[in-house]
Amino acid sequence: MDINIKTKYKSGDTVWITCLNNNDQEHFPMAVKIIKIDLQIWSNVTSEVQYFVDGVNLYYKENNLFANAEDAQEECYKLNHRL
């Protein structure tokens, strides 16, 4: 059985994440490049997609990645103002 998997982003894409500045406890947007995508599949159902980005030792789920700086900045604003 063939499985056709589509992800929102692909390896090599530049996306935006939110980062926390520990000095002032403010979130800020940062552009990063996706270097690896890990898919967890059970019983032919994609259960989790993890994106690894250059320079960060964490993985991100799609809802924590942003296609542009404006969307990432909006999320930072929400995090900084606890909206």
C-alpha positions in Angstrom: 0.0 0.0 0.0 1.3 3.4 -1.0 1.0 6.3 1.4 1.0 9.8 0.1 2.2 12.2 2.8 2.0 16.0 2.4 3.6 18.3 4.9 3.0 22.0 5.2 6.7 22.8 4.8 9.6 21.0 3.2 13.3 20.6 4.0 15.1 23.7 2.9 12.2 26.1 3.5 12.8 29.2 5.5 10.1 29.6 8.2 9.7 31.8 11.3 9.7 30.7 14.9 9.1 32.6 18.2 12.1 32.8 20.5 12.3 34.0 24.1 14.9 36.5 25.2 15.8 35.4 28.7 17.1 38.8 29.7 13.9 40.7 29.3 11.5 37.8 29.0 10.1 39.0 25.7 9.4 36.8 22.7 10.7 37.8 19.2 10.4 36.3 15.7 13.4 34.6 14.1 13.9 33.2 10.6 15.2 29.6 10.4 15.7 27.0 7.8 14.2 23.5 8.0 16.9 20.9 7.8 15.0 17.7 8.7 11.4 16.4 8.9 10.5 13.4 11.0 7.2 11.7 10.5 5.6 9.4 13.0 3.2 7.0 11.3 1.1 4.3 12.9 -1.4 2.1 11.0 -1.2 4.2 7.9 -2.1 7.4 9.8 0.3 10.3 10.2 0.2 11.0 13.9 2.9 13.6 14.2 5.2 15.7 12.0 8.3 17.1 13.6 10.4 19.8 11.9 14.0 20.3 12.9 15.6 23.7 12.1 19.1 24.9 11.7 20.8 26.2 14.8 18.1 25.1 17.3 18.3 21.8 19.2 14.6 21.4 19.4 11.9 20.2 17.0 8.8 22.1 16.1 5.3 21.1 15.2 3.5 22.9 12.3 1.5 25.1 14.6 4.7 26.5 16.0 6.1 27.5 12.6 5.1 30.5 10.6 5.3 31.2 6.9 6.2 34.9 7.3 7.6 37.4 9.8 4.2 39.2 10.3 2.5 36.0 11.5 5.4 35.2 13.8 5.4 38.8 15.2 1.6 38.5 15.9 2.2 35.3 17.9 5.1 37.0 19.8 2.7 39.9 20.6 0.2 37.4 22.0 2.8 35.6 24.1 4.3 38.9 25.4 0.9 40.2 26.4 -0.5 36.9 27.4 -3.6 37.2 25.2 
